[in-house]
Each structure stands twice: as C-alpha cells, then as structure tokens.
C-alpha cells in the first residue's frame, strides 16, 4: 500500500499536527436505492435490467445488493452532485474504489467499475472479470486503461480470484503516479503500472458496465457496498472493509505536516 507524506520546511523549525481527511467521495450501500450515503449527494441511478436483491450474508453487512443481468442497457450510473456528469475519481492525486462482488461468469469482459467519456469511445479506466478464458486464472480481476489517443494498458490480470460464485471484496487504489494497487478480500494482490498511459478526464462513472456514447461490457452478477475515496486507505481500513465494515465506520487518518522554510520534500513509500 502506498503512503504519501508531505514535509514542508520553514525557517523557524516548528511543526504542526494537522488532520488529513481521507474523504469518502461516494458510498452506495445499495439497500433498495442508489443514494450516496457519504453526504456528498453524488447519487446513482440503475439503468435497465438491474434489481435490488436481498441475499447479502450477515457476515458482510446483510441488507441488499444490486443484481445485474448482463444485458445491454443494464448498468449503474453515478452522477456528481451537480448532475453534470461522473465523478472523475480516477483523476484524483490518490483514489480508492472498493466493493463486494459475486459472479461465477468469467471470460466475458464484464466490468464492475468504469470511468469513460460520453463523446469519445477511447478513454477508459475500468476493472472487471477476464476478457477471455485464456487468462492465467479464469476468475481473475482484469485491469484495462486506455487514453484518448488509443494508447492502452492491459488487459492485465490479478493473481488471485475474485469471480468464483462467492462474495469477494475487491479494492483498488491508484492516482496520478500511474500505479494501481489491487486487493482481493483485504489481501494485497499486486501493483499494475499504467504510468505510460496519457492522462484523460472522464465524464462518466459506472458500476456494472461501461458507459461511453453507449453502454457495453455489462456485468452479470451481484455488486454491493460500493465506496469511493479521494485518498489511499491504510491496510487496517482495507482489512476492515473486507471484513464487512461500513465505509462510514472508517476513521479519518491524521498526518504530520512539518513546516520549516526553504524546502518542500515529497516522500512516498510504496509496497
């Protein structure tokens, strides 16, 4: 897991302890609605053949999930509070996306999360199941990222299994450094280096499919408890989410900001 700390040096050699909030940008319990429980009003809408399902086990929070039928025209569309487009969470300096998934269908290129463009089919940042059955593990997570100019990263696959007909927790954390850390059931799976892909700003955010000018790659299975953050989470927070904790229970971390004049040093540690 990557940790970012910024140390600013100022003339007097004093330091201040400041709160550094890992803001919960959007949180969707999917208990009968697609409302944003984070308080940011980044609400979602279910489109097409998706329905709320009551089969979530108590060990991961109980309640309902969304059952996607995999058909064209079925996905969850997340809008910003102004209702002018998606969240562009993948453009944040650091971001984390987490959710529970349950699907035994592989090799179909179904996407559980995507950000794209409504006017250009090229730019995509999406995560799903394998795009074919030739992946090392048919139940792997498939990472695919493509810029507006067509330069692409992936399809790249996890070592672990997330799509095997049981509930699995999938979490990935990335940012402007172009390094994506993937966790399955709270366990670090690997880092994907997409830093060679030129940056782009998406205007759609979806779960259960890709939305561009039209939709595609529609998920067949269950998705629950989706949370999006503007910062990396600690291993403890990741473990808690994968153990069934609500995103609302994750505490805000604190960071030590040292102020001494003349020099700003950015330090980062990545596992």
Secondary structure, 3 states (H helix, E strand, C coil): CCEEEEEEECCCCEEEEEECCCCEEEEECCCCCCCCCCCCCCCEEEECCEEEECCCCHHHCCCCEEEEECCCCCEEEECCCCCCCCCCHHHCCEEEEEEEEECCCCCCCCEEEEEECCCCCCCEEEEEECCCCCCCCCCCEEEEEECCCCCEEEEEECCCCCCCCCCEEEEEEEECCCEEEEEECCEEEEEEECCCCCCCCCCEEEECCEECCCEECCCEEEEEEEEEECCCCCHHHHHHHHCCCCHHHCCCCEEEEEEECCEEEEEEECC
